[in-house]
Amino acid sequence: MRMMKLKQVMWQLGISQREMSEAIEKPDGQPISQSTMAQLVNHDLWPKTMERAALERQIKTLLFARGANDDHILDLFVMEETDAATVLADRAASALNNANSKESDYMLLRKNTLTRQAREHFRLPCDPFTDEMQSEEDVFLSDDIRYVRQAIRQTAKHGGMLAVVGESGAGKSTLRQDLAEWVFANHEPITLIEPYVLGSSDDNVKGKTIKSLDIIAAIIRCIDPSVKPRRSQEDRSRQMHELLLASTQAGRKHVVIIEEAHDLPIVTLKHLKRFYELQAGFKKLLAIILIGQTELGDKLSEHNPAVREVVQRCELIRIKPLDNEVEAYLKHKFARIEVDYQAIFEPSAFEVIRDRLRMSHTEGRGAARGVKTISLCYPLAVNNLVSGAMNLALKLHETKVTGELVVASLRAEDV
């Protein structure tokens, strides 16, 4: 990206644009405005009301007073191609050198909330990233998400077994909520059955496992809340089957949706085949949608003989990262609160957001050893990263989020 060397030096010395503007005096003795300073630093636009040579002298005087050396001052006002990482303060620079560490991986996913002051700074009527899902129109639809959404709706409407797999923050819960909204808004004759998964785990040491009896009970209660599930597994299964038959004959369709399905034990995954095979003639009585993190994909691997019969019947879809859709995603988020995203971001920010949410690690041995890159560029991570950058922009009195500001926000504690 192109930027003035002055901006790099200010970052290195910990000088904000506000400090710089307050220290620079116009001929009438008043300080220049922060917006004037921002235009100079960010776009090489110099004020016409001041002699440039006098302004340069004042800037250099302040820099020397704050510890600048001759290398800092050399070519100070030249616009040049610069790696964003070079603008970080020394304290942040050491952290960036370890950007591929596990600690950095966790940091990229850390929760960041846009502060009230930052919202006011950018003139936002509300936070575009908090409690923003209020209707179907709030869901960002890339080609990939549109495909996943359609697969979920078709499974609910026409039957089948579907597993939707994605990283934490990929938007899995949003897609589940979107299905419920679609069923309600379109008066679809579909009963959504969602067994409770609070405290569930794939073994009884870490938490309570979800068993087939629990799923049967959830189906019974959802179809007829007035009916009490019977005690024995055989009686309860028969009770569920009878209720499903009666509801199907009345024109209803039924879909079991299990979120956090990566926590399902293998034995329960195997039992899902029997649920799926419940029929009235050729008509299936239940559709099944599993939603979970990447471990679900591992459990449903075709190389896992324990679940071979389930894998043969289950379509598996992985939610892809945003990557090249970052700009379109942010455009959508800000459009939903009636704000032009171009007033918030410099073009350099989008590529940096994508790149900073890519993690590389070495795997394999010997000749097979190589570097694998994994993208964490999912909605939640983008939301957190952008919120942190916007909060930092307030502290530095920046008018827009730039690429270097995104990098700095990852570790900067205060500037």
Backbone hydrogen bonds, N-H to C=O, Kabsch-Sander energy under -0.5 kcal/mol:
donor,donor_aa,acceptor,acceptor_aa,energy
3,M,80,E,-2.3
4,M,41,V,-0.7
5,K,78,V,-2.0
6,L,76,L,-1.4
7,K,4,M,-0.9
8,Q,4,M,-1.0
9,V,5,K,-2.4
10,M,6,L,-2.4
11,W,7,K,-2.0
12,Q,8,Q,-2.5
13,L,9,V,-2.2
14,G,10,M,-0.7
14,G,11,W,-0.9
15,I,10,M,-2.9
16,S,14,G,-0.6
17,Q,396,L,-1.0
20,M,16,S,-2.1
21,S,17,Q,-2.6
22,E,18,R,-2.3
23,A,19,E,-1.3
24,I,20,M,-1.0
25,E,23,A,-0.6
26,K,30,Q,-3.3
29,G,26,K,-2.6
32,I,21,S,-0.8
32,I,24,I,-1.7
37,M,33,S,-1.9
38,A,34,Q,-2.5
39,Q,35,S,-2.2
40,L,36,T,-1.9
41,V,37,M,-2.8
42,N,38,A,-2.7
43,H,39,Q,-1.6
44,D,40,L,-1.5
45,L,39,Q,-1.8
46,W,44,D,-0.7
50,M,47,P,-0.8
55,L,51,E,-1.9
56,E,52,R,-2.8
57,R,53,A,-1.9
58,Q,54,A,-1.9
59,I,55,L,-2.1
60,K,56,E,-2.5
61,T,57,R,-2.5
62,L,58,Q,-2.0
63,L,59,I,-2.2
64,F,60,K,-2.7
65,A,61,T,-2.0
66,R,62,L,-1.2
66,R,63,L,-0.5
67,G,64,F,-1.6
68,A,63,L,-2.5
73,I,69,N,-1.7
74,L,70,D,-1.9
76,L,73,I,-1.7
78,V,75,D,-1.5
80,E,3,M,-2.6
82,T,1,M,-3.1
86,T,83,D,-1.6
87,V,84,A,-1.6
88,L,85,A,-1.4
92,A,89,A,-0.7
93,A,89,A,-2.1
94,S,90,D,-1.3
95,A,91,R,-0.5
96,L,92,A,-1.9
97,N,93,A,-1.5
98,N,95,A,-1.3
99,A,96,L,-1.6
101,S,98,N,-2.3
105,D,101,S,-1.7
106,Y,102,K,-2.4
107,M,103,E,-2.1
108,L,104,S,-2.0
109,L,105,D,-0.7
109,L,106,Y,-1.0
110,R,107,M,-1.3
119,R,115,T,-2.3
120,E,116,R,-2.2
121,H,117,Q,-2.4
122,F,118,A,-2.1
123,R,120,E,-0.7
124,L,119,R,-3.0
130,T,127,D,-0.8
134,Q,132,E,-1.3
138,D,135,S,-1.6
139,V,136,E,-1.4
142,S,140,F,-0.7
146,R,142,S,-2.6
147,Y,143,D,-1.7
148,V,144,D,-2.3
149,R,145,I,-3.0
150,Q,146,R,-2.1
151,A,147,Y,-2.3
152,I,148,V,-2.3
153,R,149,R,-2.3
154,Q,150,Q,-2.7
155,T,151,A,-2.0
156,A,152,I,-2.2
157,K,153,R,-2.2
158,H,154,Q,-3.0
159,G,155,T,-1.9
161,M,313,R,-0.5
162,L,288,I,-2.7
163,A,315,E,-3.1
164,V,290,L,-3.4
165,V,163,A,-0.6
165,V,317,I,-3.0
166,G,292,G,-1.8
170,A,167,E,-1.9
175,L,171,G,-1.7
176,R,172,K,-1.8
177,Q,173,S,-2.6
178,D,174,T,-2.4
179,L,175,L,-1.8
180,A,176,R,-1.9
181,E,177,Q,-2.4
182,W,178,D,-2.3
183,V,179,L,-2.6
184,F,180,A,-2.2
185,A,181,E,-3.0
186,N,182,W,-2.0
187,H,184,F,-0.9
188,E,183,V,-1.9
190,I,188,E,-2.4
191,T,253,K,-3.5
192,L,190,I,-0.6
193,I,191,T,-0.6
193,I,255,V,-2.9
194,E,192,L,-0.6
200,S,197,V,-2.1
201,S,208,K,-1.4
207,G,203,D,-1.3
208,K,199,G,-1.8
211,K,209,T,-0.6
214,D,211,K,-0.5
215,I,211,K,-1.6
216,I,212,S,-2.5
217,A,213,L,-2.3
218,A,214,D,-2.0
219,I,215,I,-2.1
220,I,216,I,-2.4
221,R,217,A,-2.5
222,C,218,A,-1.9
223,I,219,I,-2.2
224,D,220,I,-2.6
227,V,224,D,-2.1
236,R,232,S,-2.5
237,S,233,Q,-2.5
238,R,234,E,-2.3
239,Q,235,D,-2.4
240,M,236,R,-2.5
241,H,237,S,-2.4
242,E,238,R,-2.4
243,L,239,Q,-2.0
244,L,240,M,-2.6
245,L,241,H,-2.4
246,A,242,E,-2.3
247,S,243,L,-2.4
248,T,244,L,-2.5
249,Q,245,L,-2.4
250,A,246,A,-1.1
251,G,248,T,-1.8
252,R,247,S,-2.3
253,K,189,P,-2.4
255,V,191,T,-2.4
256,V,287,A,-2.9
257,I,193,I,-3.1
257,I,255,V,-0.6
258,I,256,V,-0.5
258,I,289,I,-2.4
259,E,257,I,-0.6
260,E,291,I,-0.5
261,A,258,I,-0.5
261,A,291,I,-2.7
263,D,260,E,-2.2
264,L,261,A,-1.7
268,T,265,P,-0.6
269,L,265,P,-2.0
270,K,266,I,-2.3
271,H,267,V,-1.6
272,L,268,T,-1.3
273,K,269,L,-0.5
273,K,270,K,-1.1
274,R,271,H,-1.1
275,F,271,H,-1.4
276,Y,272,L,-2.5
277,E,273,K,-1.4
278,L,275,F,-1.4
280,A,283,K,-2.8
283,K,280,A,-1.7
284,K,282,F,-0.5
285,L,278,L,-2.7
286,L,278,L,-0.6
287,A,254,H,-2.2
288,I,160,G,-2.5
289,I,256,V,-3.0
290,L,162,L,-3.2
291,I,258,I,-2.7
292,G,164,V,-2.4
296,L,293,Q,-2.3
297,G,293,Q,-0.6
298,D,294,T,-1.4
299,K,295,E,-2.3
300,L,296,L,-2.0
301,S,298,D,-1.4
304,N,301,S,-1.9
307,V,304,N,-1.4
308,R,305,P,-1.2
310,V,307,V,-0.5
311,V,307,V,-2.7
312,Q,308,R,-2.0
313,R,310,V,-1.3
314,C,310,V,-1.2
315,E,161,M,-2.5
315,E,313,R,-0.5
317,I,163,A,-3.0
317,I,315,E,-0.5
319,I,165,V,-3.1
320,K,318,R,-0.5
322,L,377,C,-3.7
323,D,377,C,-0.5
325,E,322,L,-2.6
326,V,323,D,-1.6
329,Y,325,E,-2.8
330,L,326,V,-2.5
331,K,327,E,-2.5
332,H,328,A,-2.1
333,K,329,Y,-2.4
334,F,330,L,-2.3
335,A,331,K,-2.0
336,R,332,H,-1.7
337,I,334,F,-0.9
338,E,335,A,-1.7
339,V,334,F,-2.5
341,Y,339,V,-0.6
343,A,340,D,-2.0
344,I,341,Y,-1.6
345,F,341,Y,-2.0
346,E,401,V,-2.9
349,A,346,E,-2.1
350,F,347,P,-0.8
351,E,347,P,-0.6
352,V,348,S,-1.3
353,I,349,A,-2.5
354,R,350,F,-2.0
355,D,351,E,-2.6
356,R,352,V,-2.9
357,L,353,I,-0.9
357,L,354,R,-0.6
358,R,355,D,-1.4
359,M,374,I,-3.4
361,H,372,K,-2.2
363,E,370,G,-2.6
368,A,365,R,-1.8
369,R,366,G,-1.5
370,G,363,E,-2.4
372,K,361,H,-3.1
372,K,370,G,-0.5
374,I,359,M,-3.6
376,L,357,L,-4.0
378,Y,376,L,-2.5
380,L,169,G,-2.2
382,V,378,Y,-2.5
383,N,379,P,-2.9
384,N,380,L,-2.4
385,L,381,A,-2.5
386,V,382,V,-2.8
387,S,383,N,-2.4
388,G,384,N,-2.2
389,A,385,L,-2.0
390,M,386,V,-2.5
391,N,387,S,-2.3
392,L,388,G,-2.0
393,A,389,A,-2.2
394,L,390,M,-1.5
395,K,391,N,-1.4
396,L,392,L,-2.0
397,H,393,A,-0.5
397,H,394,L,-1.0
398,E,393,A,-2.6
401,V,344,I,-3.2
402,T,400,K,-0.6
406,V,402,T,-1.8
407,V,403,G,-1.9
408,A,404,E,-2.4
409,S,405,L,-2.1
410,L,406,V,-0.7
410,L,407,V,-1.1
411,R,408,A,-1.2
412,A,408,A,-2.7
